[in-house]
């Protein structure tokens, strides 16, 4: 896997649907996206066709303690210009800006755990950065994303901060 881009991201406003789950029940992601995708065109003022698959953890989440029972809220969303005209059954998520390491995951979503393990166990310990558990981690599903296809590509936006000296 190639080294990530380090990006200072601006704040974003997302509109979409969410569902609470754990890593053990992450199969609910398909249900969430199956509900969101037919309704995505109801969202007014989208900035692109990119989709956000976002995991929102408790404040100050410690990635080192994550296990199959870790609870989070999974979002299926799109970025919008403003919070006006939110479709019924959808919600707004304000994503604060900050520093992110942006990796590219290539392959099936069932192989995503390999990318996450690389980030946490190989890249992070020698990077000079640490995970910022106060902000969500997300995948940006752009033009190269092909659901459940071996040639699919998505960007993994992992929140980071400089390691404390």
C-alpha positions in Angstrom: 0.0 0.0 0.0 1.3 3.4 -0.9 1.9 6.2 1.6 -1.1 8.5 2.3 -1.7 12.1 1.4 -1.8 14.3 4.5 -4.7 16.8 4.0 -6.0 19.7 6.1 -9.7 19.3 5.4 -12.3 22.1 5.8 -15.6 21.6 7.7 -18.3 19.9 5.7 -22.1 19.6 6.0 -23.4 16.1 5.2 -27.0 14.9 4.7 -27.9 11.3 4.9 -29.1 8.4 7.0 -27.5 6.7 9.9 -27.7 3.5 11.9 -26.0 2.4 15.2 -24.0 -0.8 14.9 -20.9 -2.6 16.1 -18.1 -4.2 14.1 -19.8 -7.5 14.7 -23.1 -6.2 13.2 -21.3 -4.2 10.4 -23.3 -6.3 7.9 -26.1 -3.8 8.6 -24.1 -1.4 6.4 -25.8 -3.0 3.3 -29.2 -2.3 4.8 -28.3 1.3 5.5 -27.0 1.9 1.9 -29.9 0.0 0.4 -32.2 2.4 2.1 -30.1 5.5 1.3 -29.2 5.0 -2.4 -32.8 5.0 -3.8 -33.4 8.3 -2.0 -30.1 10.1 -2.6 -31.5 12.2 -5.4 -33.9 13.8 -2.9 -31.0 15.7 -1.3 -31.0 19.3 -2.5 -27.7 21.2 -3.1 -25.2 18.4 -3.3 -21.7 19.5 -4.0 -20.8 16.3 -6.0 -22.0 12.8 -6.6 -19.4 11.5 -4.1 -20.8 9.5 -1.2 -19.5 9.4 2.4 -19.5 6.2 4.4 -18.7 7.5 7.8 -18.2 5.9 11.2 -18.9 8.2 14.2 -17.6 6.9 17.5 -17.9 8.2 21.0 -15.9 11.4 21.7 -12.2 10.7 22.2 -12.4 7.2 20.8 -9.2 5.2 21.2 -8.6 3.0 18.1 -6.3 0.8 20.0 -9.2 -0.5 22.1 -11.5 -1.2 19.2 -12.9 -4.8 19.1 -15.9 -6.5 17.5 -18.3 -5.0 20.2 -17.2 -1.4 19.6 -20.4 0.7 19.0 -20.5 3.4 16.4 -23.0 5.2 14.2 -22.6 4.5 10.5 -23.6 7.2 8.1 -24.5 7.0 4.4 -24.4 10.6 3.2 -23.5 13.3 0.7 -22.0 16.7 1.1 -24.3 19.7 0.7 -24.1 23.5 0.4 -26.5 24.2 3.3 -28.8 22.6 5.8 -31.9 23.7 4.0 -34.5 21.3 2.6 -33.5 18.2 4.4 -35.6 15.2 3.1 -37.9 13.5 5.6 -36.2 10.6 7.2 -32.7 12.1 6.7 -30.5 14.0 9.1 -27.6 16.5 9.0 -24.1 15.8 10.2 -21.6 18.6 10.6 -18.2 17.3 10.0 -15.5 19.5 11.5 -12.3 20.2 9.6 -8.9 18.9 10.6 -5.9 16.9 9.6 -6.5 13.6 7.8 -4.3 10.9 6.4 -5.9 9.8 3.1 -5.3 6.3 1.9 -6.6 4.4 -1.1 -8.3 1.1 -0.5 -8.4 -1.0 -3.6 -10.6 -4.1 -3.8 -13.6 -5.6 -2.2 -15.2 -4.1 0.9 -14.7 -7.5 2.7 -10.9 -6.7 2.4 -11.2 -3.3 4.1 -10.0 -4.7 7.4 -6.6 -5.3 5.8 -6.4 -1.5 4.9 -7.4 -0.6 8.5 -4.8 -2.9 10.0 -2.1 -1.4 7.7 -3.1 2.1 8.9 -3.1 1.2 12.6 -0.3 -1.3 12.9 2.2 -0.4 10.1 1.8 3.2 9.1 0.6 4.9 12.3 3.5 3.8 14.7 6.2 5.2 12.4 4.3 8.2 10.9 4.8 10.9 13.6 1.0 11.1 13.9 -1.5 9.5 16.1 -5.2 8.9 15.6 -7.5 11.8 16.5 -10.4 10.0 18.2 -12.4 13.2 18.5 -13.3 13.2 14.8 -15.0 10.5 12.5 -13.2 8.3 10.1 -14.8 8.0 6.7 -14.5 6.5 3.2 -15.1 8.8 0.2 -16.8 6.8 -2.5 -16.0 8.7 -5.7 -15.9 7.9 -9.4 -13.6 4.8 -9.0 -15.9 3.2 -6.5 -17.7 0.1 -7.8 -19.7 -1.6 -5.1 -18.5 -5.1 -4.4 -16.0 -5.2 -7.4 -12.4 -6.3 -7.1 -11.2 -3.2 -9.1 -13.1 -0.8 -6.8 -11.2 2.1 -5.2 -12.2 4.4 -2.4 -10.4 7.0 -0.3 -10.1 6.3 3.4 -9.9 9.5 5.4 -8.4 8.8 8.7 -8.4 11.6 11.3 -4.9 12.3 12.7 -2.9 14.8 14.9 0.8 15.3 15.4 2.2 12.9 18.0 2.8 14.5 21.4 6.5 14.9 22.1 
